[in-house]
């Protein structure tokens, strides 16, 4: 899917719009802001990540899918993609568990 700033699916997404859209499918309404999503749910340490946890970076969010990988609406060039958490260019600020 394409990355378009300010959108929340179903055909285009920005990073927080993507997490908002995915969680909406499970009846959870998240704010449409990467910084606001840093305070939802409860904090989780990197060592205790589980699939579905929200990963918060500076100005960016994604969803952990297991095996040190996460899915996110990356940028206009790449769109929605899977990335390796250990080699991602931005440091992890916090992880949040909703369920």
C-alpha positions as CSV (number, residue, x, y, z in Angstrom):
1,X,0.0,0.0,0.0
2,X,1.1,3.5,-0.7
3,X,2.3,6.0,1.9
4,X,0.3,9.3,1.9
5,X,0.7,11.7,4.8
6,X,-2.4,12.2,6.9
7,X,-4.3,9.1,5.7
8,X,-5.5,6.1,7.6
9,X,-6.5,3.5,5.0
10,X,-7.7,1.4,3.6
11,X,-5.7,2.1,0.4
12,X,-3.1,4.7,1.6
13,X,-1.5,5.2,5.0
14,X,0.9,7.3,7.0
15,X,2.6,5.5,9.9
16,X,0.1,6.4,12.6
17,X,-2.7,6.0,10.2
18,X,-1.6,2.4,9.5
19,X,-1.5,1.5,13.2
20,X,-4.8,3.2,13.7
21,X,-6.4,1.3,10.8
22,X,-5.1,-2.1,12.0
23,X,-6.2,-1.6,15.6
24,X,-9.6,-0.3,14.4
25,X,-10.2,-3.8,12.8
26,X,-10.1,-5.1,16.4
27,X,-12.4,-2.4,17.8
28,X,-9.7,-0.2,19.3
29,X,-9.6,3.5,18.4
30,X,-6.1,5.0,18.5
31,X,-5.2,8.6,18.0
32,X,-3.9,9.6,14.5
33,X,-0.5,10.8,15.8
34,X,2.7,9.0,16.3
35,X,3.5,11.0,19.4
36,X,0.0,10.5,20.9
37,X,0.3,6.7,20.3
38,X,3.3,6.7,22.7
39,X,0.9,7.0,25.6
40,X,-1.7,4.4,24.8
41,X,-1.8,1.0,26.4
42,X,1.0,0.1,28.8
43,X,4.7,0.2,28.3
44,X,6.6,-3.0,27.4
45,X,10.3,-3.6,27.4
46,X,12.1,-4.5,24.2
47,X,12.9,-8.0,25.7
48,X,9.2,-8.7,26.3
49,X,7.8,-7.6,22.9
50,X,4.9,-9.7,21.5
51,X,3.2,-9.5,18.1
52,X,0.8,-6.6,18.0
53,X,2.8,-4.3,20.3
54,X,3.1,-0.8,18.9
55,X,6.7,0.4,18.4
56,X,7.3,4.1,18.9
57,X,10.2,5.9,17.4
58,X,10.9,9.6,17.0
59,X,8.1,10.7,14.6
60,X,7.3,7.2,13.6
61,X,5.3,4.1,14.7
62,X,4.9,0.5,13.6
63,X,3.5,-2.8,14.8
64,X,5.7,-5.6,16.0
65,X,5.1,-8.9,14.2
66,X,7.6,-11.2,15.9
67,X,11.1,-12.5,15.1
68,X,12.6,-9.0,15.6
69,X,10.5,-7.6,12.7
70,X,7.8,-5.0,12.5
71,X,5.4,-3.7,9.8
72,X,4.9,0.0,9.2
73,X,4.0,2.6,6.6
74,X,7.6,3.6,6.0
75,X,7.7,6.5,3.4
76,X,6.5,7.5,-0.1
77,X,9.1,5.4,-1.8
78,X,8.6,2.1,0.1
79,X,4.9,2.3,1.4
80,X,3.9,-0.3,3.9
81,X,6.7,-2.8,4.5
82,X,8.4,-5.1,7.0
83,X,11.6,-4.0,8.6
84,X,14.1,-5.5,11.0
85,X,14.0,-3.9,14.4
86,X,17.7,-4.3,15.2
87,X,18.9,-2.7,12.0
88,X,16.2,0.1,11.8
89,X,17.7,3.6,11.4
90,X,15.7,5.2,14.3
91,X,16.1,4.2,17.9
92,X,13.1,2.7,19.7
93,X,11.6,5.2,22.2
94,X,8.9,3.0,23.7
95,X,6.8,0.0,23.0
96,X,3.1,-0.1,23.9
97,X,0.8,-3.1,24.5
98,X,-2.9,-2.5,23.9
99,X,-4.3,-6.0,24.5
